Every structure is written in C-alpha cells, then in structure tokens.
C-alpha cells in the first residue's frame, strides 16, 4: 500500500517540538531580562566614593532636597552637589572625619568627586525635572523614600509602562506645590477648607469638599489637575522627540 503522506512529513513532529522548545526558552529569557529588577535597575545600590546618609541629612537634620540638588526646579536635569556645597557645612561639622577625606581632597585639588550615577534616563527619552516638580510631582513619586535611605538605591522601575501610569492618571500622584519636597507628606495632612479656598474643587465633585474631614488623593489630584490644566502626553512624541 502506497504512503498517504509524503516522506518529508515524518520530520514535522520533530520540528514542532524543536520550535516549541526554542519558543519557551526565548520567552523565558526575555521575561528574565526585561521584567526582572536586573533590567529595571530596581534596588540598584552602588557604593559611592563618600558615604552620604540621606536619612541623617534629610530626616534628622531637616535639609531640603534643593540645597544639594539646586537645579531641579529650573533645569531639565537635576544636579549632584559640588564640593563647595559639601564644604559649606563640613569645614566646621565633622571636619576631621576620615570618611570625608575624598571631599577634602577634592576641595584642595579642585578635582570633582566622582559620584556614581544611580538614576539615568536613556538618551532617547526626554524628561524635564522642572516641568514635573513645578506641577505637583514629588521627588517621592520617582525616587521613593529617599529621606529614609541610609544609602540611596534605585526604588522605582522608570519603565515606559511605569511612566504612562502617571501620565494617564496624574490625579493619583499630584500634590500641592508647597509639599513637593516634603517626602513624608500624605493626603491626610491636607486641611480641606484651606485647600478648597486656595485651589477650588473638581467639576465632578458632588459635595462641598471644604466640609469634609479628610480628602482623598484622587480628590486632591483631580482638583490640581483641573486647576493647573494638566494633560500629560501619552503618545510617542511626548517622550521620544
């Protein structure tokens, strides 16, 4: 009896098995690389040339973010502090601490301290710090609880999906401008009557928010979104210019 199927079909099952194995391996490798913290840099915590405990300087000593990162409200890129900024205090405070020897050496030689950059936006992404902090997006939203970090680490993924989460629903992240650099701020801190008197309330509100005991993040954010006419881009051109 003649064969019903041609001879080459004998290899079809083997080829299907090989393709299946390669597909599974490829999907596993892609997931391992692109979804895990290794790719998103979450928890990346490099050793710096000078230990700088943010929890001590911010939470205990009450230093404002803008004292060291002085360009953040005016420029697209935030800056790391220069040696002069460090020595404003450390010519008097902890001036003989051996951990600060790189700072003193930089001060004497004029060579900058080689800080290790933690947060780095790819060259193909446009991001403007001043546009965000001047419209109610706190350092906390992108960098996490830096004021509680003995050593700064990469707290958020900074992926495109993560950015779009905020751009699509900015009301979930906006806060009053005078609280942008208060990393301990929470919606419960807002006094409804004072907030409504200053910013009003959203058009969709069905009650007088000034008479509530507490405001939710959505109520605060939606009010600020309408007040400041915030409409972040969600298309490709918004960030890839």
Residue, then its C-alpha position, 0 to 999 in steps of 0.5 A: x500500500x502506497x504512503x498517504x503522506x509524503x516522506x518529508x512529513x515524518x520530520x514535522x513532529x520533530x520540528x514542532x517540538x524543536x520550535x516549541x522548545x526554542x519558543x519557551x526558552x526565548x520567552x523565558x529569557x526575555x521575561x528574565x531580562x526585561x521584567x526582572x529588577x536586573x533590567x529595571x535597575x530596581x534596588x540598584x545600590x552602588x557604593x559611592x566614593x563618600x558615604x552620604x546618609x540621606x536619612x541623617x541629612x534629610x530626616x534628622x537634620x531637616x535639609x531640603x532636597x534643593x540645597x544639594x540638588x539646586x537645579x531641579x526646579x529650573x533645569x531639565x536635569x537635576x544636579x549632584x552637589x559640588x564640593x563647595x556645597x559639601x564644604x559649606x557645612x563640613x569645614x566646621x561639622x565633622x571636619x576631621x572625619x576620615x570618611x570625608x577625606x575624598x571631599x577634602x581632597x577634592x576641595x584642595x585639588x579642585x578635582x570633582x568627586x566622582x559620584x556614581x550615577x544611580x538614576x539615568x534616563x536613556x538618551x532617547x527619552x526626554x524628561x524635564x525635572x522642572x516641568x514635573x516638580x513645578x506641577x505637583x510631582x514629588x521627588x517621592x513619586x520617582x525616587x521613593x523614600x529617599x529621606x529614609x535611605x541610609x544609602x540611596x538605591x534605585x526604588x522605582x522601575x522608570x519603565x515606559x509602562x511605569x511612566x504612562x501610569x502617571x501620565x494617564x492618571x496624574x490625579x493619583x500622584x499630584x500634590x500641592x506645590x508647597x509639599x513637593x519636597x516634603x517626602x513624608x507628606x500624605x493626603x491626610x495632612x491636607x486641611x480641606x477648607x484651606x485647600x478648597x479656598x486656595x485651589x477650588x474643587x473638581x467639576x465632578x465633585x458632588x459635595x462641598x469638599x471644604x466640609x469634609x474631614x479628610x480628602x482623598x488623593x484622587x480628590x486632591x489630584x483631580x482638583x490640581x489637575x483641573x486647576x493647573x490644566x494638566x494633560x500629560x502626553x501619552x503618545x510617542x512624541x511626548x517622550x521620544x522627540 
